[in-house]
Amino acid sequence: MAHRAYPTTEFEAPYWARGLAYIAGVDEAGRGAWAGPVVAAAVMLNPEAIPAGLQDSKQLTPAQRERLVPRIEAAAYGIGIGIVEAAVIDRINILEATRQAMQEALAALSPRPDVLLLDALSLPAVPIPQQSVVHGDARSVSIAAASIIAKVYRDRLMEKLDAQYPAYGFSRHKGYGTAYHQQQLRRCGPSPIHRLTFRGVVPASPEANP
């Protein structure tokens, strides 16, 4: 079995070397889900206290992610969270909703970041220098930390929503398009937190999100 590569400080180090201390990794969770919000996190790590084991959140088990959250919180200069609900996603589309969630996460950060590292996105409305990194959550420690924070925060939200809308099994699939989720949608119809513009929730239409 091939050894899995871990994220490094390759993208952060040049900025730190120039005296730019506050490098914010930014990532989202829930972009492809059929239900629930999209959640973004922005994390500025202290270069002297980077937690071991950071990885793209999709490569970690739920227990591994939960263990890493307090380590990230202890090692961060700042953490911000942004949340955009399903109704807004339907209104403005998932890409713009993701950007809005990221902007909210950045607005919650203190101190203000010097540079942003984003996972294959840009934020044209944010007047902060930024670098888009393809597969950034697997390559940058800051983006990996943000992916973990966003994923754990959103999973906890979906578990709470499962209690509110128990027919769909949100605690099991977190709103993603599983066979069980599809079955329950056919049986019960969409809930108030479903994304009605997403294929799988309602019959596909030309303007539906992929």
C-alpha positions in Angstrom: 0.0 0.0 0.0 1.3 3.4 -1.0 2.2 5.8 1.8 -0.3 8.6 2.1 1.3 12.1 1.8 0.4 14.6 4.4 -0.1 18.3 4.0 3.0 20.5 4.6 3.9 24.1 5.2 5.0 24.5 1.5 2.5 27.3 0.8 2.7 29.0 4.2 6.5 29.0 4.7 7.3 31.7 2.1 4.8 34.1 3.7 6.0 33.4 7.2 9.6 34.0 6.0 8.5 37.4 4.9 7.2 38.2 8.3 3.5 37.7 7.4 2.3 35.9 10.5 -1.4 35.5 9.9 -2.0 33.0 7.0 -5.6 31.9 6.9 -6.4 28.5 5.3 -10.0 28.5 4.1 -12.2 25.5 3.1 -15.8 24.4 3.1 -17.9 21.3 4.0 -21.2 20.3 2.5 -20.9 21.8 -0.9 -22.2 18.7 -2.6 -24.9 17.7 -0.1 -28.6 17.6 -0.9 -29.6 19.1 2.4 -28.4 21.4 5.1 -26.1 24.4 5.0 -22.7 24.9 3.4 -20.2 25.6 6.2 -16.8 27.3 5.7 -13.9 27.7 8.1 -10.9 29.9 8.2 -7.9 28.9 10.3 -4.7 30.8 11.0 -2.1 28.4 12.5 0.8 29.3 14.7 3.9 28.0 12.8 5.5 27.0 16.1 2.6 24.8 17.1 1.2 22.9 14.1 -0.7 19.8 15.2 0.5 16.4 14.0 -1.8 14.4 11.9 -3.5 17.2 9.8 -5.0 15.8 6.7 -7.8 16.4 4.2 -10.8 15.9 6.3 -12.2 13.3 3.8 -9.2 11.1 4.5 -9.9 11.0 8.2 -12.4 9.0 10.3 -15.0 11.0 12.3 -13.1 10.0 15.5 -9.8 11.3 14.1 -11.4 14.6 13.1 -13.0 15.0 16.5 -9.6 14.4 18.2 -7.9 17.0 15.9 -10.4 19.8 16.6 -9.2 20.8 20.1 -5.6 20.5 18.9 -6.3 22.9 16.0 -8.1 25.3 18.4 -5.1 25.2 20.7 -2.6 25.8 17.9 -4.6 28.6 16.0 -4.1 32.3 16.2 -7.8 32.5 15.1 -10.7 30.5 13.8 -13.8 31.8 11.9 -16.9 29.9 10.8 -19.4 30.9 8.1 -22.8 29.2 7.5 -25.1 29.7 4.5 -28.5 27.9 4.6 -30.1 25.8 1.9 -32.7 28.5 1.0 -29.9 30.9 0.2 -28.0 28.2 -1.7 -31.1 27.7 -3.9 -31.4 31.4 -4.5 -27.8 32.3 -5.3 -26.3 28.9 -6.4 -23.8 26.8 -4.5 -20.6 28.5 -5.7 -21.7 31.9 -4.6 -23.1 30.5 -1.4 -19.7 28.8 -0.7 -18.0 32.2 -1.3 -20.4 33.9 1.0 -19.8 31.3 3.8 -16.0 31.8 3.3 -16.4 35.6 3.5 -18.4 35.2 6.7 -15.7 32.9 8.2 -13.1 35.5 7.3 -15.1 38.3 8.8 -15.2 36.3 12.1 -11.4 36.1 12.2 -9.4 38.2 14.6 -6.7 39.3 13.9 -7.2 40.1 10.3 -5.3 37.7 8.0 -2.4 38.9 5.9 -2.8 36.2 3.2 -5.5 33.7 2.3 -4.9 30.1 1.1 -8.0 28.6 -0.5 -8.8 25.2 -1.9 -9.2 25.8 -5.6 -11.3 28.9 -5.2 -10.9 32.7 -5.2 -12.8 35.4 -3.3 -13.0 38.4 -5.7 -14.9 40.5 -3.1 -12.3 40.1 -0.4 -9.5 42.7 -0.5 -6.8 40.4 1.0 -4.0 38.8 -1.0 -4.9 35.2 -1.7 -3.6 32.0 -3.3 -5.7 29.3 -4.8 -4.3 25.8 -4.3 -5.6 22.8 -6.3 -6.3 20.0 -3.8 -5.3 22.4 -1.1 -6.8 20.4 1.7 -4.3 17.6 0.9 -1.3 19.9 0.4 -1.5 22.8 2.9 -1.7 22.4 6.7 -3.8 25.6 7.0 -6.4 24.5 4.4 -6.4 20.9 5.9 -7.1 22.4 9.4 -9.9 24.5 7.9 -11.4 21.5 6.2 -11.4 19.6 9.5 -13.0 22.4 11.4 -15.7 23.0 8.8 -16.5 19.3 8.5 -16.8 18.6 12.2 -18.9 21.8 12.7 -21.2 20.9 9.9 -21.5 17.2 11.0 -22.6 18.4 14.4 -25.2 20.7 12.9 -26.6 17.8 10.7 -26.9 15.6 13.8 -29.0 18.3 15.5 -31.1 18.7 12.3 -31.6 14.9 12.4 -33.5 15.3 15.6 -35.6 18.0 14.0 -36.3 16.1 10.8 -35.9 12.4 11.8 -37.3 10.9 8.6 -34.2 11.4 6.5 -31.4 10.0 8.5 -29.2 13.1 8.5 -27.0 11.8 11.3 -26.1 8.9 9.0 -25.3 10.6 5.8 -25.0 14.3 6.8 -27.3 15.3 4.0 -25.4 13.7 1.1 -27.1 11.7 -1.6 -27.1 8.2 -0.4 -29.5 5.5 -1.5 -31.3 5.7 1.9 -31.6 9.5 1.6 -33.0 9.1 -1.9 -35.5 6.5 -0.7 -36.7 8.7 2.1 -37.0 11.7 -0.2 -39.3 9.6 -2.5 -41.3 8.5 0.6 -41.6 11.9 2.4 -40.7 14.6 -0.1 -38.2 17.3 0.7 -37.9 19.0 4.1 -37.4 22.7 4.7 -33.6 22.2 4.8 -33.3 20.4 1.4 -31.7 22.2 -1.5 -34.5 22.2 -4.1 -32.2 23.2 -7.0 -30.1 20.1 -6.6 -30.5 17.0 -8.8 -31.7 14.1 -6.8 -33.9 16.3 -4.5 -36.3 17.1 -7.3 -36.3 16.1 -11.0 -33.4 17.6 -12.9 -34.0 20.9 -14.7 -31.6 22.9 -17.0 -30.7 25.3 -14.3 -30.2 22.7 -11.6 -26.9 22.5 -9.7 -24.7 19.5 -10.6 
